[in-house]
């Protein structure tokens, strides 16, 4: 009941809760909210310009008003945020030897926030707000809220302090022992993308706070209202408002802020180009979860049951096209063993006819239920231009899609992409023909697009060659219950989160396992105890040597 809007509370007009300032149910044409910066515990601080965010579904209509107004920091505002970041000591806001009561504080905050997100009205508030700024189906939006809620439940008690569990090793003599601690970095930065406007910033920000850091956080301004509202909820649940800053700004302003502040660690989720620039300019003090060109292999053991085949088709469709393919874990390329493409009753046995099933599923997606929607980082022309370039390659053919959504009869703003779920087939030989072709075919398109290729038993080494040559190594899937085949693929691949078995997927990162890339010492993780420890803390060794001092002569050496 305390979450409902109270008399005199500082909620926005029409906002449904005491802590809320946004109205996700506002009808098109009305303002969903005004988004503010947080600096030093004060909302509304340091913003020199107001950015207008269009409605991603109907903002392309003539004269359409903005959906959001975002108070953005400009270059002249950056020094204030930089100074606040630098002010946090290297020992953090808390550590195993300083203010350990704060571990308990964040256990209580997490418990209260988990209970809040479990309330149906609060859950739906965040799901609808996600849908307004990053149009995805209600099931996808609710999944994001529920993963965040379950993460909070996981840390709603002693598990926050257990993150800082230390160990001790006996020394060489009486009075000596060595202890290893997980130690915060202090002032840190967190930069998050648009595609998971609640889950990614919430889990990473809380991980930083749990370990004793003080984060300065930036989320893509198109969607940052979601995390802003979540941060207000955390304050309502007992989080000290001065423990973190939230800044809305352009990439250039954030870059200038980071260069001035010199954070001890910056965690970045987003494009590889920006990730490499940050790594260079910040002297390597970064943790990255950058681009993922994620592969899935359908192995040689096609299941005999139609139900199992239909499930694989369903999961492939979900992995490629849920939220219009705008996931860093989205299925970018599908390697299909030739047995999966045989028609029913064909010479190879039962036949799965998997491509026909995938085509049928892709064509069921549409704007009406948001199973298809706008791509927020690419235009329609950019996506279809990439499709056309691939179709010029030897043996390439369009499997499905390749057209604008709804035949162009939509009101999606022109700066966004509106393309049907699309797939292009490339022969395996073409894919591997030369470095230029491979680079073109494995370019990550953050939208409803995938490459499909086919292989035989004799071509498995070539599939493994393709997997080895891919640079983005986030997620992968080996769809097979053939233990020897799965073992062979897993032994010759790297991807940080790899699913194996008949139900293997590339997407759907929950809160119960590590999610992050591999093959890079800068790799960040999210979601689990190990991910938080690796990403948001370092190892500190303290050697205690209390005596007694040895008897006899003290010999120089």
C-alpha positions in Angstrom: 0.0 0.0 0.0 2.9 2.3 0.7 3.8 2.2 -3.0 0.6 3.8 -4.0 0.7 7.6 -4.6 0.4 9.3 -1.2 -1.2 12.7 -0.5 1.4 15.4 -1.1 4.0 12.9 -2.7 6.3 14.3 -5.3 4.9 12.2 -8.1 4.3 13.5 -11.6 0.7 14.5 -12.5 -1.2 11.3 -13.0 1.6 9.0 -12.0 0.3 5.9 -10.2 2.8 5.6 -7.3 4.4 7.8 -4.7 7.8 7.4 -6.2 6.8 7.6 -9.9 6.9 10.6 -12.2 6.0 8.8 -15.5 2.7 7.7 -17.0 3.2 4.7 -19.3 -0.5 4.5 -20.0 -0.6 8.1 -21.3 -2.4 8.0 -24.7 -0.5 8.8 -27.8 0.0 12.5 -28.2 0.3 13.1 -24.4 3.6 13.3 -22.5 4.7 10.1 -20.8 7.1 12.0 -18.6 9.9 14.4 -18.0 13.2 12.7 -17.3 15.7 14.2 -14.8 19.3 13.9 -13.9 20.3 12.8 -10.4 23.5 14.4 -8.9 24.5 14.3 -5.2 21.2 13.0 -4.1 19.2 15.7 -5.8 16.8 15.2 -8.8 16.6 17.8 -11.5 20.2 18.8 -11.3 22.6 20.0 -14.1 20.7 19.9 -17.4 21.3 22.5 -20.0 19.1 21.2 -22.8 15.8 19.4 -23.2 15.8 16.5 -25.7 12.5 15.4 -27.2 12.0 11.7 -27.7 9.4 10.7 -30.3 7.0 7.9 -29.8 8.7 5.0 -31.6 5.4 3.6 -32.9 3.5 6.7 -34.0 6.0 9.5 -33.8 6.4 9.6 -37.5 2.9 11.0 -38.0 2.8 14.6 -39.2 2.9 17.0 -36.3 3.3 14.2 -33.7 4.3 15.7 -30.3 7.2 14.2 -28.3 6.5 11.3 -26.0 9.3 12.2 -23.5 11.2 15.3 -22.5 14.7 14.4 -21.3 16.7 17.0 -19.3 20.2 16.4 -20.8 23.5 17.5 -19.5 25.7 19.5 -21.9 29.5 19.7 -22.0 29.5 22.6 -19.5 27.6 20.3 -17.0 30.1 17.4 -17.2 32.6 18.8 -14.6 30.0 18.6 -11.8 29.4 14.9 -12.5 33.1 14.3 -12.9 33.8 15.9 -9.6 31.2 13.8 -7.8 32.6 10.6 -9.4 36.2 11.5 -8.3 35.1 12.4 -4.8 34.5 8.7 -3.9 37.6 7.3 -2.3 39.3 4.2 -3.7 38.2 2.2 -0.7 34.6 2.7 -1.8 31.5 3.7 0.2 31.9 0.4 2.0 34.2 -2.6 2.0 34.8 -5.6 4.3 36.5 -3.4 6.9 34.6 -0.1 6.4 30.9 0.3 7.0 30.0 -3.4 6.7 26.5 -2.4 7.9 25.9 -1.1 4.3 26.0 -4.7 3.0 23.0 -5.3 5.2 21.4 -2.1 4.1 21.5 -3.2 0.4 20.1 -6.6 1.4 17.1 -4.8 2.9 16.8 -2.4 -0.1 16.8 -5.4 -2.5 14.2 -7.3 -0.4 11.9 -4.3 -0.4 12.4 -3.6 -4.1 11.8 -7.3 -5.0 8.5 -7.2 -3.0 7.5 -4.0 -4.9 8.2 -5.5 -8.4 6.2 -8.5 -7.5 3.1 -6.4 -7.0 1.0 -6.8 -10.3 0.4 -3.1 -10.6 4.1 -2.2 -10.3 5.2 -5.1 -12.6 2.8 -3.8 -15.2 3.9 -0.2 -14.8 7.4 -1.1 -15.7 6.4 -3.5 -18.5 4.2 -0.9 -20.1 6.9 1.8 -19.7 9.4 -0.5 -21.5 6.9 -1.1 -24.3 6.4 2.6 -24.8 10.1 3.4 -25.3 11.4 0.1 -26.7 8.4 -1.6 -28.4 8.5 -5.3 -27.7 5.7 -7.8 -26.9 4.2 -7.7 -23.5 5.6 -11.2 -22.8 9.1 -9.9 -23.6 8.6 -6.7 -21.5 7.2 -8.7 -18.5 10.2 -11.1 -18.8 12.6 -8.3 -18.3 10.8 -7.1 -15.2 10.6 -10.6 -13.7 14.3 -11.3 -14.2 15.0 -8.0 -12.4 12.6 -9.0 -9.6 14.1 -12.4 -9.2 17.6 -10.9 -9.2 16.5 -8.7 -6.3 15.1 -11.7 -4.5 18.4 -13.5 -4.8 20.1 -10.6 -3.0 17.4 -9.7 -0.6 19.2 -10.7 2.5 22.7 -11.9 3.4 23.7 -12.6 -0.2 24.9 -9.0 -0.5 27.5 -9.5 2.2 28.3 -13.0 1.0 29.5 -11.3 -2.3 32.4 -10.0 -0.2 33.3 -13.3 1.4 37.0 -13.5 2.1 39.4 -16.4 2.7 42.5 -16.9 4.9 45.6 -18.9 4.5 48.0 -19.8 7.4 51.3 -18.0 7.4 54.9 -19.2 7.9 55.0 -18.6 11.7 52.9 -17.8 14.7 50.9 -14.5 14.3 51.1 -14.5 10.5 48.2 -15.2 8.2 47.1 -13.8 4.8 43.5 -13.0 3.9 42.0 -12.3 0.4 39.2 -9.8 0.1 36.9 -8.6 -2.6 37.5 -4.8 -2.7 35.5 -2.1 -4.5 37.0 0.3 -7.0 35.4 3.4 -5.6 34.2 5.9 -8.2 33.0 3.9 -11.3 30.9 4.5 -14.4 28.2 2.5 -16.0 27.0 3.0 -19.6 24.0 1.0 -20.8 22.2 0.6 -24.2 18.5 0.9 -25.2 17.5 -2.7 -25.7 17.0 -3.8 -22.1 16.1 -0.5 -20.4 15.4 -2.0 -17.0 17.3 -5.3 -16.7 20.8 -4.3 -17.8 21.2 -1.0 -15.9 19.3 -2.4 -12.8 21.5 -5.5 -12.5 24.7 -3.8 -13.2 24.0 -0.7 -11.0 23.0 -2.9 -8.1 26.1 -5.1 -8.6 28.3 -2.0 -8.4 26.5 -0.7 -5.3 26.5 -4.1 -3.5 30.3 -4.2 -3.8 30.7 -0.7 -2.3 31.3 1.4 -5.4 29.6 4.7 -6.2 28.5 4.6 -9.8 27.8 7.4 -12.3 25.3 5.9 -14.7 24.2 6.7 -18.2 21.4 4.9 -20.2 20.5 5.7 -23.8 18.2 8.8 -23.5 15.6 7.2 -25.8 14.8 4.7 -23.0 16.4 6.1 -19.8 13.0 7.0 -18.3 12.7 3.3 -17.3 15.8 3.2 -15.2 15.1 6.7 -13.8 11.8 5.3 -12.5 13.5 2.2 -11.1 16.1 4.4 -9.3 13.2 6.4 -7.8 11.7 3.1 -6.6 15.0 2.1 -5.0 15.2 5.4 -3.1 11.6 4.7 -1.9 12.8 1.3 -0.7 15.7 2.8 1.4 18.6 3.3 -1.0 20.5 6.5 0.0 19.9 8.9 -2.8 23.5 10.2 -2.7 25.0 6.7 -3.4 24.8 7.0 -7.2 24.4 9.7 -9.9 22.3 9.4 -13.1 23.2 11.5 -16.1 21.3 11.8 -19.4 23.5 13.1 -22.2 25.0 12.5 -25.6 27.8 10.0 -26.1 30.3 12.9 -26.7 29.3 14.6 -23.4 29.7 11.3 -21.5 33.0 10.7 -23.1 34.3 14.1 -22.0 32.9 13.4 -18.5 34.8 10.1 -18.3 38.1 11.6 -19.5 37.8 14.3 -16.8 36.7 12.0 -14.0 39.1 9.1 -14.8 36.9 6.4 -13.2 38.7 3.4 -11.7 36.4 1.1 -13.7 33.9 1.7 -16.5 31.4 -1.0 -17.5 30.1 -0.6 -21.0 27.4 -2.5 -22.8 27.0 -1.6 -26.5 28.8 -1.5 -29.8 32.3 -2.8 -30.4 33.4 0.5 -32.0 32.5 2.5 -28.8 33.9 -0.2 -26.6 37.3 -0.1 -28.2 37.4 3.7 -28.1 36.6 3.6 -24.4 39.3 1.0 -23.7 41.9 3.1 -25.5 41.0 6.4 -24.0 40.5 5.2 -20.4 43.8 3.3 -20.3 42.2 -0.1 -20.3 40.2 0.4 -17.1 37.1 -1.0 -18.6 34.8 -4.1 -18.5 32.9 -4.7 -21.7 29.9 -6.6 -23.0 30.1 -5.4 -26.6 28.6 -6.6 -29.8 27.5 -10.2 -30.3 27.3 -11.9 -33.8 25.8 -15.0 -32.2 25.7 -18.4 -33.9 23.4 -21.4 -33.6 24.1 -24.8 -35.0 21.4 -27.3 -35.7 23.2 -30.7 -35.4 22.9 -33.9 -37.4 20.5 -35.6 -35.0 17.0 -34.4 -36.2 14.4 -35.5 -33.6 11.8 -37.9 -34.8 8.9 -36.2 -33.1 7.1 -33.4 -34.7 6.6 -31.7 -31.4 10.4 -31.5 -30.8 11.0 -30.1 -34.4 8.3 -27.5 -33.9 9.9 -26.5 -30.6 13.3 -26.0 -32.3 11.6 -23.9 -35.0 9.9 -21.8 -32.3 13.1 -21.2 -30.4 15.0 -20.3 -33.6 12.3 -17.8 -34.4 12.3 -16.3 -30.9 16.1 -16.1 -30.9 16.3 -14.3 -34.2 13.2 -12.0 -34.1 11.9 -11.4 -30.6 12.1 -7.7 -29.9 12.9 -7.4 -33.6 16.3 -9.0 -33.2 17.5 -6.1 -31.0 19.4 -8.2 -28.4 23.1 -8.6 -28.2 22.4 -12.3 -27.8 20.1 -12.5 -30.9 20.7 -15.4 -33.3 22.7 -13.7 -36.1 23.6 -16.8 -38.1 22.0 -20.2 -38.3 24.1 -23.2 -39.4 21.6 -25.9 -40.4 22.7 -29.5 -40.9 21.3 -30.7 -44.3 19.0 -33.3 -42.6 17.0 -30.5 -41.0 16.1 -29.1 -44.5 14.7 -32.3 -46.0 11.0 -32.2 -46.7 8.6 -34.5 -44.8 8.8 -38.0 -46.3 12.1 -37.2 -48.1 14.8 -39.7 -48.8 16.7 -38.9 -45.5 13.9 -40.1 -43.3 11.1 -38.1 -41.6 12.4 -34.7 -42.7 12.1 -31.6 -40.6 11.6 -29.0 -43.4 12.9 -26.5 -40.9 13.2 -23.5 -43.2 9.5 -23.8 -44.2 8.6 -23.8 -40.5 10.8 -20.8 -39.8 9.3 -18.9 -42.7 5.8 -19.5 -41.5 6.6 -18.3 -38.0 8.4 -15.2 -39.2 5.4 -14.2 -41.4 3.1 -14.4 -38.3 4.9 -11.5 -36.6 3.5 -8.0 -36.8 3.1 -4.6 -35.3 -0.3 -5.3 -33.9 1.1 -7.4 -31.0 4.6 -6.0 -31.1 6.1 -9.3 -32.1 7.6 -7.1 -34.8 8.5 -3.5 -34.3 10.9 -0.6 -35.0 14.7 -1.0 -35.0 15.9 1.9 -32.9 19.5 2.2 -34.1 19.2 1.6 -37.9 17.0 3.0 -40.6 14.9 1.0 -42.9 17.2 1.8 -45.8 20.3 0.7 -43.8 18.8 -2.7 -43.1 17.5 -3.3 -46.6 20.7 -2.0 -48.1 22.7 -4.7 -46.2 20.2 -7.3 -47.4 20.8 -6.2 -51.0 24.6 -6.4 -50.6 24.4 -9.9 -49.3 22.1 -10.9 -52.2 24.8 -10.0 -54.7 27.0 -12.8 -53.3 27.3 -16.1 -55.2 24.5 -18.5 -54.4 22.7 -16.0 -52.0 18.9 -16.0 -52.0 16.2 -14.3 -49.9 14.4 -16.8 -47.7 11.8 -14.5 -46.3 11.1 -10.9 -45.5 13.2 -8.2 -47.2 10.4 -5.7 -47.2 9.3 -2.7 -45.2 6.9 -3.5 -42.3 3.2 -3.2 -43.2 4.1 -2.3 -46.8 5.1 1.1 -45.4 1.7 1.8 -43.9 2.9 2.7 -40.4 3.8 5.8 -38.4 7.3 4.7 -37.2 9.6 7.7 -37.2 12.0 7.7 -40.3 15.1 7.7 -38.1 14.1 4.1 -37.0 14.0 0.9 -39.1 10.8 -0.8 -40.0 11.5 -4.1 -41.7 9.8 -7.5 -41.7 11.7 -10.4 -40.1 14.2 -11.3 -42.8 16.7 -14.1 -43.6 19.2 -14.5 -46.4 20.7 -17.8 -47.3 24.4 -18.0 -48.1 26.2 -21.2 -49.1 28.9 -22.1 -46.6 31.5 -21.9 -49.3 30.5 -18.3 -50.1 30.6 -17.4 -46.4 34.1 -18.6 -46.1 35.3 -17.5 -49.6 37.5 -14.6 -48.5 38.0 -12.2 -45.6 35.9 -9.4 -47.2 32.9 -11.6 -47.8 33.1 -13.1 -44.3 33.3 -9.6 -42.8 30.2 -8.5 -44.7 28.2 -11.7 -43.9 29.1 -11.5 -40.2 28.3 -7.8 -39.7 26.0 -7.5 -36.8 22.6 -6.0 -37.8 20.8 -4.9 -34.7 17.4 -5.6 -36.2 15.2 -8.5 -37.5 17.7 -10.1 -39.7 19.7 -13.3 -39.8 22.0 -15.3 -42.2 21.2 -18.9 -42.8 23.6 -21.5 -44.2 23.7 -25.3 -44.5 26.3 -28.0 -44.0 26.9 -31.7 -44.3 28.8 -34.1 -42.1 31.9 -33.6 -44.2 31.6 -29.8 -43.7 31.6 -29.8 -39.9 35.3 -28.7 -39.9 34.3 -25.7 -42.1 31.5 -24.7 -39.6 34.1 -24.8 -36.8 36.4 -22.7 -38.9 33.6 -20.1 -39.3 32.9 -20.1 -35.5 36.6 -19.6 -34.8 36.9 -16.7 -37.2 34.0 -14.7 -35.6 35.3 -11.9 -33.3 32.2 -11.3 -31.2 31.9 -14.1 -28.8 28.9 -13.5 -26.6 26.3 -16.3 -26.9 26.0 -19.4 -29.0 23.8 -22.5 -29.2 24.4 -26.1 -30.2 21.0 -27.7 -30.8 21.8 -31.4 -30.5 21.5 -34.3 -28.1 24.3 -36.1 -29.9 26.9 -36.0 -27.1 29.9 -36.5 -29.3 28.8 -33.8 -31.7 28.1 -31.3 -28.9 31.4 -32.1 -27.3 33.3 -31.5 -30.5 31.7 -28.1 -31.0 32.0 -26.9 -27.4 35.7 -28.0 -27.4 36.4 -25.8 -30.4 34.5 -22.7 -29.6 34.8 -19.8 -27.1 31.5 -17.9 -26.6 31.0 -16.8 -23.0 27.4 -18.0 -22.6 26.8 -21.2 -24.7 23.7 -23.3 -24.6 23.7 -27.0 -25.6 21.1 -29.6 -26.1 17.8 -29.9 -28.0 16.4 -26.9 -26.2 19.5 -24.7 -26.7 18.9 -21.0 -27.4 21.0 -17.9 -27.7 18.7 -15.4 -25.9 16.7 -15.2 -22.7 19.5 -14.5 -20.2 18.0 -14.9 -16.8 19.3 -14.1 -13.4 20.5 -17.6 -12.5 23.6 -18.0 -14.7 26.5 -15.9 -15.9 25.8 -13.8 -19.0 28.8 -12.2 -20.8 31.4 -12.7 -23.5 34.5 -14.8 -23.3 37.9 -14.7 -25.0 38.7 -11.2 -23.8 40.2 -10.3 -20.4 38.0 -7.2 -20.4 34.8 -9.2 -20.5 32.0 -8.1 -18.1 29.4 -10.4 -16.7 25.9 -9.8 -15.3 23.4 -11.6 -13.1 25.3 -13.9 -10.8 27.6 -13.7 -7.7 30.6 -14.5 -9.9 29.6 -11.9 -12.5 29.3 -9.2 -9.8 32.6 -10.1 -8.2 34.5 -10.2 -11.4 33.0 -7.0 -12.9 32.7 -4.7 -9.9 35.5 -5.7 -7.5 39.2 -6.5 -7.4 41.2 -8.8 -5.2 43.0 -7.3 -2.2 45.4 -9.4 -0.1 46.1 -8.3 3.5 49.0 -10.1 5.3 48.8 -9.9 9.1 52.0 -10.5 10.9 51.6 -9.7 14.6 54.5 -11.5 16.2 56.0 -12.7 18.5 59.3 -11.6 16.9 61.9 -14.4 16.6 64.5 -15.0 19.2 68.3 -15.0 18.4 70.4 -12.8 16.2 68.8 -10.8 13.4 71.0 -11.6 10.4 71.3 -9.3 7.5 71.0 -10.7 4.0 
